[in-house]
Amino acid sequence: MSDIDARPVYSRLFDKEITGVFTEALRRAGNKTRMGLFLARTLGHQRRAVERRVHWESAGVHVPPLIICSVTNRCNLRCPGCYAAAHQRPGLPDLSIERLRSIFREAAELGVSVIFLAGGEPFLREGVFEAAGERPEIIFPVFTNGSLLDDGWIERLARRRNIIPALSLEGLCEKTDARRGDGTYTRTLELVRRLAAADVFCAVSLTLTRDNFAECTGDAFAAELTEAGCRLFFYVEYVPVKAGTEDQVLGAELRTRMITRLAELQREHKALFIAFPGDEEPYEGCLSAGRGFLHIGPDGGLEPCPFAPYSDVDLGKTSLREALKSEFLEKVRTAHDRMTESEGGCALWTHRDWVQSLLRPEVDETERESA
């Protein structure tokens, strides 16, 4: 059996899923277009990234294909219910641009395929994008409110195809403007058109809740955005950021419907429709803690995911390779009995007391079992 085949089933399935996304994007773009040529090169990078991850796995370092990197908590908007604001840790400085640059370099050497840039508002840290542009072997989707993307930024993005702006929306005009301010939807739709005119691969990002599910997965929404030039839709399942807000999670029925509906939309519209984290059942549970992805907090903590901001390693003081050996992350990653999907939409949220207990050595085993 080869080293690739000897890996856990979830690793092989997730690698296949990632390759499938880029293959479908190439099919839709056409291999003779500028974007098609870029995607063909990207598929080559992805194959080499898998080989690197397999190599490091055999050396005792488990490398996830995806990393979410929150580069700052700062934002120029104040949207209600923002998870980044809810998890803010005042007084802790953001990682320096030079450290982020070195983390991106390490990630490429280890075989990371995709680094999602998040915040706060990532475009408040201009140097991050210079550093990301230096790593064409990694794709950098950027979750952004889009308000800072002027003509200068659009021109720069057109030269750095591995950086993909993902503009945040809540649905159509009424729902988006209610949360993000009057006129936001119209401005974002126009920005999609400007990015498409500049040949920038453009995405939108939606936090999917019970309230906006029908609208965000509807044909009218998909048609308006794809006609404007959007080529990728990220659907991020809502996760509560504080107790008492669980009524907006999708639940099992809507989550199942989401998977079916996004497949339908992808057949009917000229775009890719991706759920995150999506259907985790084939992967035998939650993909966080490095099984599929990890989160780097603004201050350098290497965490299971953005909704579980707990860490026992600091990337401001240690290499990414050493940080990936975290005992805490391994404990979370191997707890399959707890890391299954729940009605709450997120196993880490449901079992947050237990997750935190793993960082407290004074908690005895009896307490952990009851957490």
C-alpha positions in Angstrom: 0.0 0.0 0.0 1.3 3.5 -0.9 1.8 6.2 1.6 -1.1 8.1 0.0 -3.5 5.1 0.3 -2.3 4.5 3.9 -3.7 7.8 5.1 -7.0 8.1 7.0 -10.1 7.9 4.9 -11.1 11.5 5.8 -7.7 12.8 4.4 -8.1 11.0 1.1 -11.8 12.1 0.7 -11.0 15.7 1.5 -8.1 15.8 -0.9 -10.4 14.4 -3.6 -13.0 17.0 -2.8 -10.5 19.9 -3.1 -9.1 18.6 -6.4 -12.7 18.2 -7.7 -13.5 21.9 -7.0 -10.5 23.1 -9.0 -11.2 20.6 -11.8 -14.8 21.8 -12.1 -13.6 25.4 -12.0 -11.2 24.7 -14.9 -13.9 22.9 -16.8 -16.2 25.9 -16.6 -13.4 28.5 -17.3 -12.0 26.7 -20.4 -8.4 25.7 -20.5 -7.5 28.3 -23.1 -8.6 31.4 -21.1 -6.3 33.3 -18.8 -8.2 32.0 -15.8 -8.2 28.5 -17.3 -4.4 28.6 -17.6 -4.1 29.7 -14.0 -6.4 26.9 -12.8 -4.4 24.3 -14.8 -1.3 25.5 -13.0 -3.2 25.4 -9.7 -4.2 21.8 -10.2 -0.5 21.0 -10.6 0.3 22.8 -7.4 -2.5 20.9 -5.6 -1.0 17.5 -6.7 2.4 18.5 -5.4 0.8 19.8 -2.1 -0.8 16.4 -1.5 2.6 14.7 -2.0 4.1 17.1 0.6 1.4 16.4 3.1 1.9 12.7 2.7 5.7 13.2 3.2 5.2 15.1 6.4 2.6 12.7 7.7 5.2 9.9 7.4 7.5 12.2 9.4 5.0 12.5 12.2 3.5 16.0 11.3 -0.2 16.1 10.3 -0.7 18.9 7.8 -4.2 20.0 7.0 -5.0 21.0 3.4 -6.8 24.2 4.6 -5.9 26.9 7.1 -8.2 29.8 8.1 -6.0 32.8 9.0 -7.7 35.7 10.8 -5.1 38.5 10.2 -6.8 41.1 12.4 -9.8 41.7 14.7 -10.1 45.3 13.5 -12.9 46.2 11.1 -14.3 49.4 9.6 -17.9 48.1 10.1 -19.8 47.1 13.2 -22.2 44.4 12.1 -24.4 42.9 14.8 -23.6 39.3 15.7 -20.0 39.4 14.3 -18.2 36.3 15.6 -14.8 38.0 15.2 -16.0 40.8 17.5 -17.5 38.4 20.0 -14.1 36.5 20.2 -11.9 39.6 20.4 -9.1 39.5 22.9 -8.2 43.2 23.6 -4.6 44.1 24.2 -3.1 41.3 22.1 -1.2 42.5 19.1 -1.8 41.1 15.6 1.0 39.0 14.1 3.5 41.1 12.2 3.4 41.1 8.4 6.9 39.5 8.4 5.7 36.7 10.6 2.7 36.1 8.4 4.9 36.1 5.4 7.1 33.3 7.0 4.0 31.4 8.0 2.8 31.4 4.4 6.2 30.2 3.3 6.1 27.4 5.8 2.6 26.5 4.8 3.7 26.1 1.2 6.7 23.9 2.2 4.4 21.7 4.3 1.8 21.3 1.5 -1.1 23.5 2.6 -3.4 24.0 -0.4 -5.7 26.9 0.6 -5.4 29.7 3.2 -8.6 31.6 3.9 -7.8 35.1 5.0 -10.3 36.5 7.4 -10.7 39.2 10.1 -12.1 41.6 11.1 -11.5 43.2 7.7 -8.4 41.7 6.1 -7.9 44.6 3.6 -7.0 46.8 6.6 -3.7 45.0 6.6 -2.3 45.8 3.1 1.0 44.0 3.6 -0.8 40.6 4.0 -1.6 40.7 0.3 1.9 41.3 -0.8 2.9 38.3 1.3 0.1 36.1 -0.2 1.0 37.2 -3.7 4.5 35.7 -3.2 3.0 32.2 -2.8 1.2 31.4 -6.1 1.1 27.7 -5.1 -1.5 28.5 -2.4 -5.0 29.8 -3.1 -6.0 32.7 -0.8 -9.8 33.3 -0.6 -10.4 36.6 1.3 -13.6 37.1 3.4 -14.2 40.8 3.1 -16.9 43.4 3.4 -15.5 44.9 0.1 -15.8 48.5 1.2 -12.1 49.1 0.8 -11.8 47.7 -2.7 -11.2 50.7 -4.9 -9.8 50.7 -8.5 -6.3 50.4 -7.2 -7.0 47.3 -5.3 -8.9 45.8 -8.2 -5.9 46.4 -10.5 -3.7 44.6 -8.0 -6.0 41.7 -7.6 -6.1 41.2 -11.4 -2.3 40.6 -11.2 -2.6 38.2 -8.3 -5.0 35.5 -9.4 -4.3 33.3 -6.3 -6.0 35.9 -4.2 -9.8 35.6 -4.5 -12.1 38.2 -2.9 -15.2 36.7 -1.2 -17.6 39.6 -0.6 -19.9 39.2 2.4 -23.7 39.3 1.9 -26.7 38.2 4.0 -29.0 37.6 1.0 -30.7 40.1 -1.3 -31.0 43.8 -0.6 -33.3 43.9 2.4 -31.5 41.3 4.5 -28.0 42.6 3.6 -28.7 46.2 4.3 -30.5 45.4 7.5 -27.3 44.0 8.9 -24.5 45.8 7.0 -26.1 49.3 6.4 -28.2 51.0 3.8 -26.9 50.7 0.3 -24.5 47.8 1.0 -26.1 45.3 -1.3 -26.2 47.7 -4.3 -22.6 48.7 -3.7 -21.5 45.1 -3.4 -23.4 44.1 -6.6 -21.6 46.9 -8.5 -18.3 45.8 -7.1 -18.9 42.2 -8.4 -19.4 43.7 -11.8 -16.2 45.8 -11.6 -14.2 42.8 -10.5 -15.6 40.7 -13.3 -14.9 43.4 -15.8 -11.2 43.4 -14.6 -11.1 39.6 -15.1 -10.8 39.0 -11.3 -12.3 35.7 -10.1 -14.9 36.9 -7.7 -16.8 35.1 -4.9 -19.5 36.0 -2.4 -19.7 34.6 1.2 -22.9 34.0 3.1 -23.5 33.0 6.6 -26.5 30.6 6.2 -29.2 30.7 8.9 -32.7 29.5 9.3 -33.9 33.1 8.5 -32.0 33.6 5.2 -31.8 30.0 4.0 -34.6 30.1 1.4 -33.4 33.5 0.0 -29.7 32.6 -0.2 -30.3 29.2 -1.8 -33.0 30.6 -4.2 -32.6 31.0 -7.9 -33.3 34.7 -7.9 -30.3 35.4 -5.6 -28.0 33.0 -7.6 -29.1 34.4 -10.9 -28.5 38.1 -10.0 -25.0 37.4 -8.6 -23.9 35.2 -11.5 -25.2 37.6 -14.1 -23.1 40.3 -12.4 -20.0 38.1 -12.7 -19.8 36.1 -9.4 -18.2 32.7 -10.0 -18.1 31.2 -6.5 -20.5 31.1 -3.6 -19.3 30.2 -0.1 -22.1 29.1 2.2 -20.8 29.1 5.8 -23.2 27.4 8.3 -24.2 29.7 11.1 -22.6 28.8 14.5 -23.7 30.5 17.7 -21.2 33.0 19.1 -23.0 33.2 22.5 -25.5 31.1 24.3 -29.2 31.8 23.5 -28.6 32.3 19.7 -29.0 28.7 18.8 -32.4 29.3 17.1 -30.7 30.4 13.9 -28.6 27.2 13.3 -29.8 25.1 10.4 -30.4 21.9 12.1 -30.2 18.4 10.5 -33.1 18.8 8.1 -32.0 22.1 6.6 -28.3 21.0 6.5 -29.3 18.0 4.4 -31.4 20.2 2.2 -28.5 22.6 1.8 -26.3 19.9 0.3 -29.0 18.9 -2.2 -29.8 22.5 -3.1 -26.3 23.7 -3.7 -25.8 20.8 -6.1 -28.9 21.9 -8.0 -27.7 25.5 -8.1 -24.3 24.4 -9.5 -26.1 22.5 -12.3 -28.3 25.5 -13.2 -25.9 28.4 -12.9 -22.4 29.3 -14.2 -20.7 29.3 -10.8 -19.4 27.0 -8.0 -21.5 26.6 -4.8 -19.5 25.4 -1.8 -20.8 24.6 1.7 -18.4 25.1 4.6 -17.8 22.9 6.4 -20.5 21.0 4.5 -21.6 17.4 4.9 -19.1 16.0 7.4 -20.6 12.6 7.7 -18.4 11.0 5.0 -15.4 12.3 6.9 -16.4 10.6 10.1 -17.0 13.8 12.0 -15.8 17.4 12.4 -13.0 18.5 10.1 -11.6 21.0 12.5 -8.4 20.7 14.6 -6.4 19.7 11.6 -8.4 16.8 10.2 -9.3 19.2 7.4 -8.5 22.7 8.6 -7.1 24.8 11.4 -7.5 28.4 12.5 -4.7 30.9 13.1 -5.9 33.7 15.4 -4.8 37.3 14.9 -2.4 37.0 17.8 -0.9 33.8 16.5 -2.7 31.1 18.5 -3.2 27.9 16.4 -6.7 26.9 17.1 -9.2 24.1 16.2 -11.4 26.5 14.3 -12.6 30.2 14.4 -15.5 29.1 16.7 -13.2 27.4 19.2 -10.6 30.1 19.9 -8.4 28.0 22.3 -4.8 27.1 21.8 -1.7 25.8 23.5 0.8 27.0 21.0 1.8 30.5 19.8 2.9 31.0 16.2 4.5 34.2 17.2 7.1 32.1 19.1 7.2 28.8 17.3 7.3 27.4 13.7 4.2 26.2 12.0 5.7 22.7 11.7 6.3 22.5 15.5 2.9 24.0 16.2 1.1 21.3 14.2 2.4 18.8 16.8 0.2 20.5 19.4 -1.0 18.0 22.0 -4.3 19.9 22.5 -5.1 19.8 18.8 -4.3 16.1 18.7 -6.7 15.4 21.6 -9.5 17.3 19.8 -8.7 15.7 16.4 -8.8 12.1 17.7 -12.0 12.5 19.8 -14.3 11.0 17.2 -17.0 10.1 19.7 -17.5 13.8 20.4 -16.7 15.3 17.1 -19.9 14.3 15.2 -22.4 16.7 13.8 -25.1 17.9 16.2 -28.4 19.8 16.2 -26.3 22.8 17.3 -24.5 22.8 13.9 -21.0 22.6 15.4 -19.6 19.8 17.6 -17.0 22.2 19.1 -19.7 24.6 20.2 -21.9 21.8 21.6 -18.9 20.4 23.6 -17.2 23.8 24.3 -16.8 23.0 28.0 -15.0 19.8 27.2 -12.8 21.5 24.6 -11.7 24.2 27.1 -11.1 21.5 29.8 -8.4 20.0 27.6 -6.3 23.1 28.2 -6.6 22.9 32.0 -4.4 20.2 33.4 -5.9 20.6 36.8 -9.2 19.2 35.6 -9.3 15.5 36.5 -10.6 12.8 34.2 -13.9 12.5 36.0 -14.7 16.2 35.4 -13.7 15.8 31.7 -16.0 12.9 31.2 -18.9 14.9 32.6 -18.1 18.1 30.7 
